[in-house]
Amino acid sequence: MKLVSVGLARSVWFMDVSELNPGGKDIFTEVVPALVQDYSFKIYPQHGGDFKEGMKFVNGVFTASRGDSLTVALTVWNDGIAADTYVSTKDSDEFLEEVLGTLPDLGFSYEPTMVRRKAYLSQLSVKSTVDLNVLNPKLVEFAKKISSASQTTYNLSAVEFWPDQTQPIKPANFSFQKKLGESPSDRYWSQAGMSTSKHLELLEELEAILA
């Protein structure tokens, strides 16, 4: 298994965001300008905006502790804050730690204990020589029947694992599937509700199972 690219490395920290602003300060004169200045966001919240899908900061630049300049995005909801990078959820966590850690300097509040839970979304493109048909030869024959009935070629192209849908907290499904379009035959796209490093670890294990 070889990593080709990271489509998304999202870290979500769940908290009561109102606790960050106990004094009821105007974030548009205090926080937003500071974030735009520090991270050069090209798109950021404006007074009077529609924030039903969160307050979005897009196309910023964050310098990670190792010295790399990373493209970042930030979304703020009432019950949490999400950071997107395109390298690793570890970098996304580091970005959130830095952003929240600077709030006290601006007259706001933040303590690590405010974070109730963390969640992740990892989307990766990988290169692998695995053949999904080894899962069950009967599925190959079934694909032929689908192809015959529809007069279009069908192939077994994905493996999906879904979380228990009866539970209140449902992480993203674990998906491993052939890339669409004109991608080489050894290219796969995968998604998982976990850190980038754990996602890669499980993909290696899945590749060994399918070998």
PLY file of the C-alpha trace (Angstrom):
ply
format ascii 1.0
element vertex 211
property float x
property float y
property float z
element edge 210
property int vertex1
property int vertex2
end_header
0.00 0.00 0.00
1.45 3.34 -1.04
-0.04 6.70 -0.15
-0.65 8.77 -3.29
-2.40 11.82 -1.82
-4.43 13.06 1.15
-7.81 14.37 0.06
-8.82 15.46 3.54
-7.50 15.27 7.09
-10.21 16.72 9.31
-10.10 17.04 13.07
-13.27 18.00 14.97
-13.17 19.08 18.59
-16.58 19.04 20.26
-17.19 21.67 22.93
-19.62 24.36 23.98
-18.14 27.18 21.89
-19.95 29.82 23.95
-17.57 28.98 26.81
-14.76 30.48 24.74
-16.43 33.87 24.96
-17.80 34.29 28.51
-17.59 38.07 28.22
-19.78 38.22 25.13
-17.20 40.11 23.06
-17.74 40.93 19.40
-15.76 38.25 17.58
-15.84 40.23 14.34
-13.70 42.95 15.87
-11.57 40.68 18.06
-11.12 37.11 16.82
-11.85 37.16 13.08
-9.28 39.87 12.21
-6.64 38.11 14.30
-7.19 34.76 12.58
-7.15 36.39 9.14
-3.91 38.17 9.97
-2.18 35.14 11.52
-3.23 32.57 8.90
-3.94 34.67 5.77
-7.41 33.22 5.19
-8.74 34.22 1.76
-12.38 33.64 2.75
-13.67 34.39 6.24
-16.92 35.22 8.09
-18.50 38.63 7.59
-21.02 40.56 9.67
-24.55 39.51 8.77
-23.49 36.24 7.16
-25.52 33.03 7.10
-23.80 30.66 9.52
-26.23 27.72 9.42
-23.38 25.54 8.19
-20.85 27.13 10.50
-18.48 30.07 10.37
-15.98 29.16 7.69
-12.38 30.29 7.28
-10.98 29.00 3.99
-7.62 28.87 2.19
-5.38 29.84 5.07
-1.73 28.97 5.70
-0.45 27.32 8.88
3.22 26.68 9.65
3.47 23.30 11.34
6.01 22.67 14.09
8.25 20.81 11.63
8.44 23.96 9.49
6.10 23.05 6.61
3.56 25.60 5.38
0.18 23.89 5.10
-3.12 24.90 3.53
-5.79 24.97 6.24
-9.49 25.61 6.70
-11.43 26.21 9.89
-15.14 25.84 10.66
-16.81 26.96 13.89
-20.20 25.68 15.06
-22.05 26.16 18.33
-20.94 22.73 19.52
-17.48 22.36 18.06
-14.61 23.46 15.87
-13.17 21.63 12.86
-9.82 22.03 11.14
-8.98 20.70 7.69
-5.50 20.06 6.37
-4.42 17.92 3.46
-1.50 16.12 5.05
-2.48 14.55 8.36
-5.04 14.81 11.15
-2.03 15.25 13.43
-1.39 18.58 11.68
-5.08 19.47 11.98
-4.92 18.83 15.74
-1.79 20.95 16.01
-3.50 23.78 14.14
-6.52 23.66 16.48
-4.25 23.62 19.51
-2.51 26.75 18.26
-5.72 28.60 17.34
-7.46 27.87 20.63
-4.28 28.45 22.61
-4.06 32.05 21.37
-7.60 32.97 22.47
-6.63 33.96 26.04
-4.18 36.49 24.57
-7.18 38.11 22.84
-9.20 38.30 26.05
-11.17 35.11 25.46
-11.11 31.81 27.33
-9.80 28.35 26.56
-8.83 25.31 28.60
-8.16 21.83 27.17
-10.80 20.40 29.51
-13.45 22.28 27.51
-13.04 19.71 24.72
-15.57 16.93 25.37
-14.71 14.68 22.45
-12.59 14.54 19.32
-13.50 13.01 15.98
-11.68 12.59 12.68
-12.34 12.19 8.98
-9.59 10.86 6.74
-9.82 10.60 2.95
-6.89 9.07 1.11
-5.88 8.02 -2.38
-3.59 5.00 -2.37
-1.83 2.67 -4.77
-2.31 -1.06 -4.26
-2.17 -4.25 -6.29
-4.99 -5.91 -4.34
-7.78 -7.66 -6.22
-11.18 -7.30 -4.57
-12.41 -10.35 -6.46
-10.53 -12.60 -4.03
-13.14 -11.77 -1.39
-15.52 -14.32 -2.86
-15.43 -15.92 -6.35
-19.23 -16.15 -6.23
-19.41 -12.36 -6.25
-17.45 -12.31 -9.52
-20.07 -14.60 -11.06
-22.82 -12.43 -9.62
-21.23 -9.34 -11.22
-21.35 -11.15 -14.56
-25.08 -11.73 -14.08
-25.60 -8.03 -13.34
-23.60 -7.18 -16.45
-25.65 -9.56 -18.57
-28.96 -8.25 -17.26
-28.04 -4.61 -17.74
-25.85 -5.01 -20.85
-23.15 -3.00 -19.08
-19.98 -4.34 -17.50
-20.05 -4.45 -13.70
-17.17 -5.28 -11.35
-16.76 -5.70 -7.63
-15.19 -2.33 -6.85
-15.64 -1.47 -3.18
-15.58 -2.73 0.38
-17.64 -0.80 2.94
-17.96 -1.02 6.71
-20.67 1.11 8.34
-21.01 2.08 12.01
-24.03 0.96 13.99
-26.79 3.27 12.73
-28.80 2.86 15.94
-26.15 4.66 17.98
-26.29 8.45 18.53
-22.67 8.93 17.48
-22.00 7.62 13.99
-18.47 8.11 12.60
-17.92 8.10 8.84
-18.11 4.73 7.11
-14.87 2.91 6.34
-14.68 2.69 2.56
-12.11 1.19 0.20
-13.01 1.50 -3.45
-11.64 1.79 -6.95
-11.07 5.37 -8.01
-13.52 6.65 -10.57
-12.72 7.97 -14.00
-9.52 7.32 -15.90
-7.39 6.47 -12.87
-4.89 3.59 -13.24
-6.26 0.21 -12.20
-4.11 0.15 -9.06
-5.55 3.38 -7.62
-8.03 3.28 -4.75
-9.89 5.89 -2.69
-10.54 5.29 0.98
-12.40 7.08 3.74
-12.43 6.46 7.48
-13.64 8.17 10.64
-10.26 8.05 12.33
-6.84 9.66 12.35
-4.73 9.59 9.20
-2.10 7.36 10.80
-4.66 4.80 12.02
-6.37 4.87 8.63
-3.12 4.01 6.87
-2.40 1.29 9.41
-5.76 -0.40 8.77
-5.37 -0.09 5.00
-2.09 -1.97 5.28
-3.90 -4.67 7.22
-6.70 -4.82 4.67
-4.18 -5.16 1.86
-2.59 -8.12 3.67
-6.02 -9.76 4.04
-6.72 -9.36 0.31
-3.25 -10.45 -0.82
0 1
1 2
2 3
3 4
4 5
5 6
6 7
7 8
8 9
9 10
10 11
11 12
12 13
13 14
14 15
15 16
16 17
17 18
18 19
19 20
20 21
21 22
22 23
23 24
24 25
25 26
26 27
27 28
28 29
29 30
30 31
31 32
32 33
33 34
34 35
35 36
36 37
37 38
38 39
39 40
40 41
41 42
42 43
43 44
44 45
45 46
46 47
47 48
48 49
49 50
50 51
51 52
52 53
53 54
54 55
55 56
56 57
57 58
58 59
59 60
60 61
61 62
62 63
63 64
64 65
65 66
66 67
67 68
68 69
69 70
70 71
71 72
72 73
73 74
74 75
75 76
76 77
77 78
78 79
79 80
80 81
81 82
82 83
83 84
84 85
85 86
86 87
87 88
88 89
89 90
90 91
91 92
92 93
93 94
94 95
95 96
96 97
97 98
98 99
99 100
100 101
101 102
102 103
103 104
104 105
105 106
106 107
107 108
108 109
109 110
110 111
111 112
112 113
113 114
114 115
115 116
116 117
117 118
118 119
119 120
120 121
121 122
122 123
123 124
124 125
125 126
126 127
127 128
128 129
129 130
130 131
131 132
132 133
133 134
134 135
135 136
136 137
137 138
138 139
139 140
140 141
141 142
142 143
143 144
144 145
145 146
146 147
147 148
148 149
149 150
150 151
151 152
152 153
153 154
154 155
155 156
156 157
157 158
158 159
159 160
160 161
161 162
162 163
163 164
164 165
165 166
166 167
167 168
168 169
169 170
170 171
171 172
172 173
173 174
174 175
175 176
176 177
177 178
178 179
179 180
180 181
181 182
182 183
183 184
184 185
185 186
186 187
187 188
188 189
189 190
190 191
191 192
192 193
193 194
194 195
195 196
196 197
197 198
198 199
199 200
200 201
201 202
202 203
203 204
204 205
205 206
206 207
207 208
208 209
209 210
